Amino acid sequence: GYSLATIKHSVSGFDLDQPGKDSWRLGEAGSGAVVLSSPQKIAFIKPVDREAALEELLCLVGGDFDLVLTEGFRSSSTPKIEVHRKELGGLLCSPEELFAVVTDEPLDIAAPQFSPGEVEALVDLVEKRFLALREPEETLLIVNDTPIPLNPFVKSVIHNTLLGMVSALRGAEEVRSLRISLRRGQV
């Protein structure tokens, strides 16, 4: 099977931490981030002063997953599958943005349409479009929390240069994933 991650947008906010607990107190005392860790789960809580872009959140999830499903994030340029119900009115996304629609009524749009019971057919389409055709190797450049588009040549140069340098290091002969972080002082 495939490994899957999910990122959900919450318009109204949420509380993961519980008032009175040590982790809550640390956050209230001014800790810039609080990480909760147990043998079963990890949670990362970081106060923010703005809406995080989907691309930033994808960086937090990392590249360990074959597919990341998101809920919300309508302003993102990522392909969208909308769940449409006749009683709720029109589509939320423009038809051009839609990769597919799960709907209880026929719609006059070009995107493939599935009834709520056609889950396997929708999964097959997602698999063909996003999983079967994905690049076996991926190189991303993120500067100041912003993904930078790379043409194939630049992507290849970065990929091969980093792999060449790192794979020569003891303990890093077989690189499956690589994360390098660079933080500069005042510029």
WOMO-V6850 format. One record per residue. N is the residue number from 1. RES is the residue in one letter. PHI is phi in degrees with one decimal (none if undefined). PSI is psi in whole degrees, -180 to 180 (NA if undefined). D_FIRST is the distance of its C-alpha to the first C-alpha in whole Angstrom. Layout:
# WOMO-V6850
{{N & RES & PHI & PSI & D_FIRST} {N & RES & PHI & PSI & D_FIRST}}
This chain:
# WOMO-V6850
{{1 & G & none & 177 & 0} {2 & Y & -99.2 & 153 & 4} {3 & S & -93.1 & 136 & 7} {4 & L & -128.9 & 139 & 9} {5 & A & -124.0 & 158 & 13} {6 & T & -132.3 & 137 & 16} {7 & I & -123.5 & 122 & 20} {8 & K & -115.0 & 133 & 22} {9 & H & -86.4 & 139 & 26} {10 & S & -124.0 & 108 & 29} {11 & V & -64.4 & -39 & 32} {12 & S & -88.5 & 1 & 34} {13 & G & 83.6 & 177 & 33} {14 & F & -161.0 & 161 & 31} {15 & D & -124.7 & 120 & 32} {16 & L & -94.2 & -32 & 30} {17 & D & -87.5 & 161 & 33} {18 & Q & -113.2 & 126 & 35} {19 & P & -52.8 & 137 & 39} {20 & G & 95.8 & -23 & 41} {21 & K & -74.7 & 157 & 38} {22 & D & -56.4 & -44 & 38} {23 & S & -63.2 & -37 & 35} {24 & W & -65.2 & -45 & 37} {25 & R & -61.1 & -41 & 40} {26 & L & -61.3 & -43 & 39} {27 & G & -63.9 & -43 & 38} {28 & E & -65.4 & -29 & 41} {29 & A & -78.7 & -6 & 43} {30 & G & 113.0 & 7 & 42} {31 & S & -60.0 & 132 & 39} {32 & G & -68.0 & -22 & 37} {33 & A & -159.4 & 151 & 34} {34 & V & -129.0 & 129 & 32} {35 & V & -113.2 & 126 & 29} {36 & L & -100.9 & 133 & 28} {37 & S & -136.1 & 134 & 27} {38 & S & -138.2 & 173 & 26} {39 & P & -62.7 & -17 & 24} {40 & Q & -104.7 & -28 & 21} {41 & K & -148.2 & 160 & 21} {42 & I & -131.4 & 135 & 23} {43 & A & -127.4 & 140 & 25} {44 & F & -119.4 & 119 & 27} {45 & I & -118.5 & 121 & 30} {46 & K & -137.5 & 117 & 32} {47 & P & -63.9 & 139 & 35} {48 & V & -129.8 & 158 & 35} {49 & D & -112.0 & 13 & 38} {50 & R & -157.6 & 166 & 36} {51 & E & -70.2 & 129 & 33} {52 & A & -78.2 & 137 & 30} {53 & A & -72.2 & 149 & 29} {54 & L & -55.5 & -39 & 25} {55 & E & -60.6 & -36 & 25} {56 & E & -65.6 & -42 & 26} {57 & L & -67.4 & -35 & 24} {58 & L & -61.9 & -35 & 21} {59 & C & -65.2 & -36 & 23} {60 & L & -65.7 & -38 & 23} {61 & V & -68.1 & -35 & 19} {62 & G & 84.5 & -178 & 19} {63 & G & -98.2 & 22 & 16} {64 & D & -83.5 & 0 & 14} {65 & F & -119.3 & 146 & 11} {66 & D & -72.9 & -32 & 10} {67 & L & -148.4 & 138 & 11} {68 & V & -118.4 & 117 & 14} {69 & L & -92.7 & 142 & 15} {70 & T & -125.4 & 152 & 19} {71 & E & -122.6 & 130 & 22} {72 & G & 93.2 & -147 & 25} {73 & F & 55.4 & 45 & 26} {74 & R & -62.2 & -27 & 28} {75 & S & -79.7 & -9 & 30} {76 & S & -70.2 & 153 & 27} {77 & S & -87.7 & 7 & 27} {78 & T & -71.2 & 153 & 23} {79 & P & -59.8 & 144 & 22} {80 & K & -122.8 & 142 & 22} {81 & I & -114.8 & 116 & 21} {82 & E & -99.8 & 139 & 24} {83 & V & -97.2 & 114 & 24} {84 & H & -113.4 & 132 & 28} {85 & R & -120.9 & 132 & 30} {86 & K & -52.3 & -44 & 33} {87 & E & -68.9 & -13 & 35} {88 & L & -94.6 & -2 & 34} {89 & G & 99.3 & -153 & 36} {90 & G & -73.7 & 179 & 35} {91 & L & -68.0 & 148 & 32} {92 & L & -82.6 & -35 & 31} {93 & C & -99.4 & 157 & 30} {94 & S & -72.2 & 148 & 32} {95 & P & -55.8 & -30 & 31} {96 & E & -67.8 & -27 & 30} {97 & E & -80.3 & -16 & 28} {98 & L & -85.4 & 130 & 25} {99 & F & -82.3 & -38 & 22} {100 & A & -162.3 & 164 & 22} {101 & V & -134.5 & 133 & 24} {102 & V & -98.8 & 120 & 23} {103 & T & -144.3 & 153 & 27} {104 & D & -101.0 & 12 & 29} {105 & E & -149.5 & 150 & 31} {106 & P & -67.4 & 140 & 32} {107 & L & -121.2 & 150 & 32} {108 & D & -91.8 & 70 & 34} {109 & I & -138.8 & 163 & 32} {110 & A & -81.2 & -24 & 30} {111 & A & -64.0 & 144 & 26} {112 & P & -58.2 & 142 & 24} {113 & Q & -119.9 & 141 & 25} {114 & F & -132.7 & 143 & 23} {115 & S & -76.7 & 161 & 24} {116 & P & -57.5 & -23 & 22} {117 & G & -87.3 & -6 & 21} {118 & E & -93.9 & 50 & 19} {119 & V & -63.2 & -45 & 16} {120 & E & -62.7 & -38 & 14} {121 & A & -65.6 & -40 & 16} {122 & L & -65.8 & -43 & 16} {123 & V & -60.7 & -42 & 12} {124 & D & -59.2 & -43 & 13} {125 & L & -64.4 & -44 & 15} {126 & V & -61.2 & -43 & 14} {127 & E & -61.7 & -45 & 11} {128 & K & -65.0 & -40 & 14} {129 & R & -81.2 & -40 & 16} {130 & F & -111.9 & -28 & 14} {131 & L & -100.6 & -42 & 11} {132 & A & -70.9 & -30 & 13} {133 & L & -100.0 & 3 & 16} {134 & R & -68.6 & 153 & 15} {135 & E & -71.1 & 136 & 18} {136 & P & -66.5 & -25 & 16} {137 & E & -124.6 & 141 & 19} {138 & E & -129.0 & 137 & 20} {139 & T & -128.3 & 123 & 23} {140 & L & -120.8 & 144 & 24} {141 & L & -121.7 & 122 & 28} {142 & I & -124.3 & 120 & 29} {143 & V & -118.7 & 125 & 33} {144 & N & 52.7 & 44 & 34} {145 & D & 65.3 & 16 & 31} {146 & T & -117.8 & 121 & 31} {147 & P & -64.2 & 135 & 28} {148 & I & -104.7 & 123 & 30} {149 & P & -64.3 & 138 & 30} {150 & L & -122.9 & 134 & 30} {151 & N & -77.8 & 165 & 31} {152 & P & -56.1 & -37 & 29} {153 & F & -65.8 & -50 & 32} {154 & V & -63.2 & -42 & 32} {155 & K & -58.2 & -43 & 28} {156 & S & -66.1 & -42 & 29} {157 & V & -62.4 & -48 & 32} {158 & I & -61.8 & -48 & 30} {159 & H & -57.7 & -54 & 27} {160 & N & -68.7 & -37 & 29} {161 & T & -64.8 & -49 & 32} {162 & L & -64.1 & -45 & 30} {163 & L & -61.2 & -41 & 28} {164 & G & -62.3 & -44 & 31} {165 & M & -69.9 & -47 & 33} {166 & V & -72.7 & -40 & 30} {167 & S & -66.9 & -16 & 29} {168 & A & -80.5 & -10 & 33} {169 & L & -82.9 & 144 & 33} {170 & R & -63.5 & 132 & 32} {171 & G & 91.0 & -5 & 29} {172 & A & -126.1 & 29 & 27} {173 & E & -66.0 & -36 & 27} {174 & E & -112.7 & 95 & 23} {175 & V & -90.8 & 117 & 22} {176 & R & -99.1 & -36 & 19} {177 & S & -146.1 & 155 & 20} {178 & L & -144.2 & 131 & 23} {179 & R & -131.1 & 122 & 25} {180 & I & -118.7 & 134 & 29} {181 & S & -120.3 & 134 & 31} {182 & L & -126.8 & 126 & 34} {183 & R & -127.6 & 123 & 37} {184 & R & -102.1 & 152 & 40} {185 & G & -72.7 & -160 & 43} {186 & Q & -60.2 & 134 & 46} {187 & V & -118.3 & NA & 46}}
